[in-house]
């Protein structure tokens, strides 16, 4: 349910976004409407995301409105953000997903590997 985004472990991805030095976001538009977004941020010690690796590795998050899924928009957003992160000289990016998320295939095609699994 949509309400899960308000749980503390998920709020860290968007709460006060744009106030940290490593907060970056790309937006996809289709026919003048926002279709989705991808964003990265690094987390200081007191604020860590579920895919936290270290203070220098930004964690990536992506969201698409349902009607725009399965059209390649998410792939393009991810490719663009990965290229952006490379230009910003990040050695790597991380992300976290829930078990059974169909996007795991997309992430694998983009070069992501399972680092660890937890509850």
ABEGO torsion letter per residue (X at the ends): XAAAAABAAAAAAABGBGABAABBBBBBBBGGBBAEBBBBBBBBAABBBAABABAABBBBBBBBBAAABGAGAAAAAAAAAAAAAAAAGBABBBBBBBBGBAAAAAAAAAGBBBABBBX
